[in-house]
Amino acid sequence: MPSATPAAPKSSAPQGYFQNIWYTLKSIFIGMKITLKYMFSKSVTISYPFERLAFAPRYRGIHEFEADICIACDQCAKACPVDCIYIDKSKPRKIDKATGKATGGDLLRFAIDYQKCMFCALCTEPCPTDCIHMGKNHDLSAYSRQDMIVEFAEIDRDGLRTPIPLWMERNQDIPWVKSEYDRVKSGELATKDADIPSM
C-alpha cells in the first residue's frame, strides 16, 4: 500500500497574486524614497581636475628623492618588500660634513618601478640620510610599461625631485595645477608627513 504524503497547504491564487503586487509596490516605494533622499542631498563628487582633491596629511604618493644627499647604501632597496628599487653607483659615497652633500662615487642609477610599488613607505624608514620621501602626487599615468619606471638619478639632473606627470603638464591653465607644477619644477619637496619616522 503506498504511503500517504502530507499535502502542501493550498493558498488561494487570488490572495497570492495580490500579495505579490503589494510586495512589488512596497519595494518600489522604498527604492524611490532612498533615491529621492539622495537626489536632493549635497553632491560629494568634485570636478577634478578643476577642483583640487583633498588628501590626508599622511597620504603616500609618488616618491620625492634628494639625489645630492643619497649615499647609495641600498638600505631602501633592501627594505622594499617587492624589490622595485634599483640602485647603481660607481664607487662608495659618503656625506661631506662641510657641505652636507654626498661625495665620492657617482650615483649612476636610482630608479623605482611603479608597476610594482605598493606605496608602503618602508623605504623611507632605514634611509640614514633621509633622502627618500613619500610625495603628494597621486597619478603617474603613462602610455607604456617602461614609462612606469622612474629614473630619479636622471630627473635630478633637470633639478627635479619627483617626475612631472602627464596630467600636470597638460592642465597648467588650472590655478592649483599650475602652483603644484611650479613646486615640482623648482625641486621643492612636499611635506614629509607620510614618511615612517626612523627610531
C-alpha positions as CSV (number, residue, x, y, z in Angstrom):
1,M,0.0,0.0,0.0
2,P,1.6,3.4,-1.0
3,S,2.4,5.7,1.9
4,A,0.4,8.8,2.1
5,T,2.4,12.1,2.0
6,P,1.1,15.1,3.6
7,A,-0.4,17.6,1.2
8,A,1.1,21.0,0.9
9,P,-1.1,23.8,2.2
10,K,-3.1,25.4,-0.6
11,S,-3.0,29.1,-0.9
12,S,-5.7,30.8,-2.8
13,A,-4.4,32.0,-6.2
14,P,-6.0,35.5,-5.9
15,Q,-4.6,36.1,-2.5
16,G,-1.0,35.2,-3.7
17,Y,-1.5,37.4,-6.8
18,F,-2.5,40.5,-4.8
19,Q,0.2,39.8,-2.2
20,N,2.9,39.8,-4.9
21,I,1.5,43.1,-6.2
22,W,1.7,44.6,-2.7
23,Y,5.3,43.5,-2.2
24,T,6.3,44.9,-5.6
25,L,4.7,48.3,-4.9
26,K,6.2,48.3,-1.4
27,S,9.7,47.7,-2.7
28,I,9.3,50.3,-5.4
29,F,8.2,52.8,-2.7
30,I,11.2,52.0,-0.5
31,G,13.6,52.4,-3.5
32,M,12.1,55.7,-4.6
33,K,12.3,57.0,-1.0
34,I,16.0,56.3,-0.9
35,T,16.5,57.8,-4.4
36,L,14.7,61.0,-3.5
37,K,16.7,61.3,-0.3
38,Y,20.0,61.3,-2.2
39,M,18.7,63.3,-5.2
40,F,18.3,66.4,-3.1
41,S,21.4,66.0,-0.9
42,K,24.6,67.9,-1.4
43,S,26.9,66.3,-4.1
44,V,30.1,64.7,-2.9
45,T,31.6,64.5,-6.3
46,I,34.2,67.1,-7.2
47,S,35.0,68.3,-10.7
48,Y,38.6,67.0,-10.9
49,P,41.0,68.4,-12.1
50,F,39.2,71.8,-11.9
51,E,38.8,71.3,-8.2
52,R,41.7,70.1,-6.1
53,L,41.5,66.7,-4.4
54,A,41.9,66.9,-0.6
55,F,44.4,64.3,0.6
56,A,45.1,63.3,4.2
57,P,48.4,64.7,5.6
58,R,49.9,61.2,5.7
59,Y,48.8,60.4,2.1
60,R,51.6,58.4,0.3
61,G,52.1,59.5,-3.3
62,I,54.9,59.2,-5.8
63,H,58.3,59.4,-4.1
64,E,60.4,62.5,-3.9
65,F,64.1,61.9,-3.9
66,E,67.1,64.1,-3.0
67,A,70.0,62.6,-5.1
68,D,72.5,65.1,-3.7
69,I,72.4,63.6,-0.2
70,C,71.9,59.9,-1.3
71,I,74.9,57.7,-0.4
72,A,73.6,54.7,-2.4
73,C,73.7,52.5,0.7
74,D,71.0,50.2,-0.7
75,Q,69.1,50.2,2.6
76,C,65.9,51.4,0.9
77,A,66.2,48.7,-1.7
78,K,66.7,46.0,0.9
79,A,63.7,47.2,2.9
80,C,61.4,47.1,-0.2
81,P,59.1,44.1,0.1
82,V,58.5,43.9,-3.7
83,D,62.1,44.7,-4.9
84,C,61.1,47.7,-7.0
85,I,64.1,50.0,-6.2
86,Y,67.2,49.8,-8.4
87,I,70.5,51.5,-7.4
88,D,73.9,51.6,-9.1
89,K,76.9,53.7,-8.1
90,S,80.5,54.0,-9.5
91,K,82.1,53.7,-6.0
92,P,81.1,54.2,-2.3
93,R,79.6,57.6,-1.4
94,K,79.5,59.4,1.9
95,I,78.2,62.7,3.3
96,D,80.7,65.6,3.4
97,K,80.2,67.2,6.8
98,A,81.2,70.7,5.5
99,T,78.7,70.8,2.6
100,G,76.1,68.2,3.8
101,K,76.2,66.7,0.3
102,A,77.1,63.2,-0.8
103,T,80.7,62.9,-2.2
104,G,82.8,60.0,-3.6
105,G,81.4,58.0,-6.4
106,D,78.6,58.9,-8.8
107,L,75.0,57.8,-8.4
108,L,74.6,56.1,-11.7
109,R,71.1,54.9,-11.2
110,F,68.3,55.3,-8.7
111,A,65.0,54.0,-10.1
112,I,61.6,52.9,-8.8
113,D,59.3,50.6,-10.8
114,Y,55.8,51.9,-10.1
115,Q,54.3,48.8,-11.7
116,K,55.4,47.0,-8.5
117,C,55.5,49.7,-5.8
118,M,52.7,49.4,-3.2
119,F,53.4,52.8,-1.5
120,C,54.1,51.2,1.9
121,A,56.7,53.8,2.8
122,L,59.1,51.1,4.2
123,C,61.9,52.5,2.0
124,T,61.8,55.8,3.9
125,E,62.5,54.4,7.4
126,P,66.0,52.9,7.1
127,C,67.5,55.7,5.0
128,P,70.4,57.1,7.0
129,T,70.5,60.5,5.1
130,D,66.7,60.9,4.9
131,C,66.9,61.4,1.1
132,I,63.7,59.5,0.0
133,H,60.2,60.7,0.9
134,M,56.7,59.8,0.1
135,G,55.3,62.7,-2.0
136,K,51.9,64.0,-2.8
137,N,51.5,63.3,-6.5
138,H,48.7,60.7,-6.8
139,D,48.8,59.9,-10.5
140,L,51.6,58.7,-12.8
141,S,49.6,57.6,-15.8
142,A,51.8,56.5,-18.8
143,Y,51.5,55.1,-22.2
144,S,53.9,52.2,-21.7
145,R,55.3,49.9,-19.0
146,Q,58.7,51.4,-19.5
147,D,57.3,54.9,-18.6
148,M,56.3,53.5,-15.2
149,I,59.9,53.1,-14.2
150,V,61.1,56.5,-12.9
151,E,64.8,57.1,-13.2
152,F,65.3,59.5,-10.3
153,A,69.0,60.0,-10.9
154,E,68.2,61.3,-14.4
155,I,65.4,63.6,-13.4
156,D,67.7,65.0,-10.7
157,R,69.9,66.4,-13.5
158,D,67.0,68.5,-14.5
159,G,66.6,69.8,-10.9
160,L,63.5,67.7,-10.2
161,R,62.8,65.7,-7.0
162,T,59.8,63.8,-8.5
163,P,58.6,63.2,-12.0
164,I,56.1,65.6,-13.6
165,P,53.0,63.6,-14.5
166,L,51.2,64.0,-17.9
167,W,48.1,65.4,-16.3
168,M,50.1,68.1,-14.6
169,E,51.8,69.1,-17.9
170,R,48.5,69.3,-19.8
171,N,46.4,71.2,-17.2
172,Q,48.6,74.1,-16.3
173,D,45.8,76.6,-17.1
174,I,44.1,75.4,-13.9
175,P,45.5,77.6,-11.0
176,W,46.1,74.8,-8.4
177,V,47.7,72.6,-11.0
178,K,50.0,75.5,-12.1
179,S,51.1,76.0,-8.5
180,E,51.8,72.3,-8.0
181,Y,53.6,72.2,-11.3
182,D,55.8,75.2,-10.3
183,R,56.6,73.5,-7.0
184,V,57.7,70.2,-8.7
185,K,59.6,72.1,-11.4
186,S,61.5,74.1,-8.8
187,G,62.6,70.9,-6.9
188,E,60.7,71.9,-3.7
189,L,59.8,69.0,-1.6
190,A,56.3,68.3,-0.4
191,T,55.7,67.6,3.3
192,K,57.3,64.6,4.9
193,D,54.2,63.6,7.0
194,A,53.8,60.2,5.2
195,D,57.3,59.0,5.9
196,I,57.8,56.4,8.5
197,P,59.9,58.0,11.2
198,S,63.2,56.3,11.9
199,M,63.5,55.1,15.5
